[in-house]
Amino acid sequence: YVSGSADLSADIPLELVENQGLKIPLDPRVFTAATLEVLKSGKFDRRHARNIGGFLAGCTRLLDLDCGIGFVALRAKAANPDLQVTIHEERPSLLLLSRRIAALNFPDPAGIAWSQTTLNPEGIWSGLHKLLAQTRPEVLRLSGPLLPPDAVPESALTGIRRILVPFLDPSELAAARQKLAPALVALGFTEDMNGEPNGTLYLRRE
């Protein structure tokens, strides 16, 4: 949904719209025209935002990787104030907007962290492994490009009980199942079939 490498350093007055109870600034420097229309209609990432609470039930720490403005993670935090969320995004303009959205919606930002860590700086996923060790998530959500199985060895997944791979198209689900699921099943995860109707490949290790 990004319209380019936006410079958000200048504060310009922006119209606010509400999506799933969260106020979001309509920033044309970040969102494409099509995404601005979706935001105005209140339907931005609606399916995933509605369903995230069920996927996180009983868990207290979420790390959402490559998640843009972190809308779904912030929606989860709004629904469960005790949740600790880490919003990861390598593009600084999106992280900056994510911080602004949090400031608009959460008087107390405790429990929300942001990371711009480069996940794979040397080809061995050292950034990802360091981020996992720092944040110790119980739930790992892979919002961006699908990670290869070697990015998440058993040592990196200590304490992780659920892995979520949101998808928009069934072909994305098939690719995730083929690429990631066998390696994760070998580490003790099983697919919960309640995930698919709700737009997410849902792997659990309880």
C-alpha positions as CSV (number, residue, x, y, z in Angstrom):
1,Y,0.0,0.0,0.0
2,V,3.0,2.3,0.0
3,S,3.3,5.1,-2.5
4,G,7.0,5.4,-2.4
5,S,9.9,6.4,-0.1
6,A,8.0,9.1,1.7
7,D,9.6,11.8,3.7
8,L,7.4,12.2,6.8
9,S,9.6,14.7,8.6
10,A,7.2,17.6,7.8
11,D,4.0,17.6,9.8
12,I,1.1,18.3,7.5
13,P,-2.5,18.4,8.6
14,L,-4.1,15.1,7.7
15,E,-7.6,13.8,7.7
16,L,-8.2,11.0,10.2
17,V,-10.4,8.0,9.5
18,E,-11.4,5.2,11.8
19,N,-10.8,1.5,10.9
20,Q,-11.7,-1.2,13.4
21,G,-11.8,1.4,16.2
22,L,-8.3,2.8,15.4
23,K,-7.8,6.3,14.0
24,I,-5.5,6.4,11.0
25,P,-4.2,9.5,9.2
26,L,-4.8,9.6,5.5
27,D,-1.2,10.3,4.5
28,P,-0.8,10.5,0.7
29,R,3.0,10.3,1.1
30,V,2.6,6.8,2.4
31,F,-0.6,5.3,1.0
32,T,-1.4,4.8,-2.6
33,A,-4.7,6.4,-3.9
34,A,-6.3,2.9,-3.9
35,T,-5.3,2.3,-0.3
36,L,-6.6,5.8,0.7
37,E,-10.0,4.8,-0.7
38,V,-10.0,1.5,1.3
39,L,-9.1,3.5,4.5
40,K,-11.9,6.0,3.9
41,S,-14.4,3.1,3.6
42,G,-13.1,1.6,6.9
43,K,-12.1,-1.7,5.3
44,F,-8.3,-1.5,5.6
45,D,-6.9,-5.0,6.4
46,R,-10.4,-5.7,7.9
47,R,-10.3,-9.5,7.8
48,H,-7.0,-9.9,9.6
49,A,-7.7,-7.1,12.1
50,R,-11.0,-8.8,13.0
51,N,-9.5,-12.2,13.5
52,I,-6.2,-11.5,15.2
53,G,-7.7,-11.7,18.7
54,G,-8.7,-15.3,18.3
55,F,-5.2,-16.3,17.1
56,L,-3.6,-14.7,20.1
57,A,-5.9,-16.0,22.8
58,G,-3.9,-17.0,25.9
59,C,-0.7,-15.4,24.6
60,T,1.0,-12.3,25.9
61,R,3.7,-11.4,23.4
62,L,3.4,-10.8,19.6
63,L,6.2,-10.1,17.1
64,D,4.8,-9.0,13.7
65,L,7.5,-9.1,11.0
66,D,7.5,-6.8,7.9
67,C,4.1,-5.5,8.9
68,G,4.1,-2.0,7.4
69,I,2.3,0.4,9.7
70,G,1.5,-2.4,12.1
71,F,-2.2,-2.0,11.9
72,V,-3.2,-5.6,12.8
73,A,-0.7,-5.6,15.8
74,L,-2.1,-2.3,17.0
75,R,-5.6,-3.6,16.6
76,A,-4.6,-6.6,18.7
77,K,-3.2,-4.3,21.4
78,A,-6.4,-2.3,21.5
79,A,-8.4,-5.4,22.0
80,N,-6.1,-6.8,24.7
81,P,-4.3,-4.0,26.6
82,D,-2.1,-6.5,28.4
83,L,-0.6,-7.7,25.1
84,Q,3.1,-6.9,24.4
85,V,3.5,-6.1,20.7
86,T,6.6,-5.5,18.6
87,I,6.0,-4.0,15.2
88,H,8.9,-4.7,12.8
89,E,9.3,-2.9,9.5
90,E,12.5,-2.0,7.7
91,R,11.0,1.0,5.8
92,P,11.4,4.0,8.1
93,S,8.5,6.0,6.7
94,L,6.1,3.2,7.7
95,L,7.5,2.8,11.2
96,L,7.2,6.6,11.7
97,L,3.6,6.5,10.6
98,S,3.0,3.5,12.9
99,R,4.3,5.5,15.9
100,R,1.9,8.3,14.9
101,I,-1.0,6.0,14.8
102,A,-0.1,4.6,18.2
103,A,0.2,8.1,19.6
104,L,-3.3,8.9,18.3
105,N,-4.9,5.8,19.8
106,F,-3.0,4.8,22.9
107,P,-2.6,7.5,25.6
108,D,-0.1,5.2,27.3
109,P,2.2,3.4,24.7
110,A,3.5,0.9,27.3
111,G,3.7,-2.5,25.7
112,I,4.2,-1.3,22.1
113,A,7.7,-1.5,20.7
114,W,9.1,-0.8,17.2
115,S,12.0,-2.4,15.4
116,Q,13.7,-1.5,12.1
117,T,16.1,-4.4,12.3
118,T,17.5,-5.7,9.0
119,L,16.5,-9.3,9.3
120,N,19.1,-10.9,7.0
121,P,22.2,-8.6,6.8
122,E,24.7,-11.4,6.2
123,G,22.6,-14.1,4.5
124,I,22.3,-16.1,7.8
125,W,19.3,-14.3,9.3
126,S,21.3,-12.9,12.2
127,G,19.1,-9.9,12.5
128,L,16.0,-12.0,12.8
129,H,17.5,-14.3,15.4
130,K,18.7,-11.3,17.5
131,L,15.2,-9.8,17.3
132,L,13.6,-13.0,18.4
133,A,16.0,-13.3,21.3
134,Q,15.3,-9.7,22.4
135,T,11.5,-9.8,22.1
136,R,10.8,-13.5,23.1
137,P,7.5,-13.7,21.3
138,E,4.9,-16.4,22.0
139,V,3.3,-15.6,18.6
140,L,5.3,-14.8,15.5
141,R,3.3,-13.3,12.6
142,L,4.9,-13.2,9.2
143,S,3.2,-10.3,7.4
144,G,5.8,-9.7,4.7
145,P,7.8,-12.0,2.3
146,L,7.7,-15.6,3.3
147,L,10.7,-16.6,5.2
148,P,12.7,-19.7,4.0
149,P,12.7,-22.6,6.5
150,D,16.4,-22.1,7.3
151,A,15.6,-18.6,8.7
152,V,13.7,-20.2,11.6
153,P,15.8,-23.1,13.0
154,E,14.7,-24.7,16.3
155,S,17.1,-22.6,18.3
156,A,15.4,-19.4,17.1
157,L,11.9,-20.5,17.9
158,T,12.4,-21.1,21.6
159,G,9.2,-20.1,23.4
160,I,7.1,-19.6,20.2
161,R,3.8,-21.3,20.5
162,R,2.1,-20.0,17.4
163,I,3.1,-18.9,13.9
164,L,0.7,-16.9,11.8
165,V,1.1,-16.4,8.0
166,P,-1.7,-14.0,6.8
167,F,-2.7,-14.4,3.2
168,L,-5.0,-12.6,0.8
169,D,-5.1,-15.2,-2.0
170,P,-5.3,-19.0,-1.8
171,S,-2.1,-19.3,-3.9
172,E,-0.3,-17.5,-1.1
173,L,-1.6,-20.1,1.4
174,A,-0.5,-23.0,-0.9
175,A,3.0,-21.5,-1.2
176,A,3.3,-21.0,2.6
177,R,2.1,-24.6,3.3
178,Q,4.6,-25.9,0.8
179,K,7.6,-23.8,1.8
180,L,7.3,-23.4,5.6
181,A,4.9,-26.0,7.0
182,P,7.0,-29.2,6.6
183,A,10.0,-27.6,8.5
184,L,7.8,-26.3,11.3
185,V,5.9,-29.5,11.6
186,A,9.2,-31.2,12.2
187,L,9.7,-28.8,15.1
188,G,6.5,-29.8,16.7
189,F,4.0,-27.4,15.1
190,T,0.7,-28.5,13.7
191,E,-1.7,-26.6,11.4
192,D,-4.9,-25.5,13.0
193,M,-7.4,-25.6,10.2
194,N,-9.5,-22.8,11.8
195,G,-6.9,-20.5,10.4
196,E,-7.6,-20.9,6.7
197,P,-11.2,-19.6,6.7
198,N,-9.9,-16.5,8.6
199,G,-7.2,-15.7,6.1
200,T,-4.2,-17.1,8.0
201,L,-2.0,-20.2,7.9
202,Y,-2.2,-21.0,11.6
203,L,0.5,-23.2,13.1
204,R,0.4,-24.2,16.8
205,R,2.8,-25.8,19.3
206,E,1.0,-25.7,22.6
